[in-house]
């Protein structure tokens, strides 16, 4: 069974940066496309970015180049570097195995990102 443990969230001022991490249990991490998602209170999760095993990346258009997804297959970890954060980025961030911009496994606890002055 695949499990996700997200970390790295916190409180940051507008314009600041955070680096999120997601460690994945199980032996098949190296064959999965991984994605990051976020959820605003009372809303459905939305797709943020994904990265294939080979390192190809895709991002949601609203990011405008502010976020970068990466992965370390040896550490079974996927990262999300977030720059130029705005209050509109405040959400709980999750990772998951990505199929067509949707997470397909059971969600982890996520990590809270709060952007506020």
Buried (B, 14 or more C-beta within 10 A) or exposed (E): EBEBBBBBBEEBEEEBEBBBBBBBEEEEBEEBBBBBBBBEEEEEBEBBBBBEEEEEEBBBEEBEEBBBBBBEBEEBBBBBBBBBBEEEBBBBBBBBBBEEBEBEBEBBEBBEBBBEE
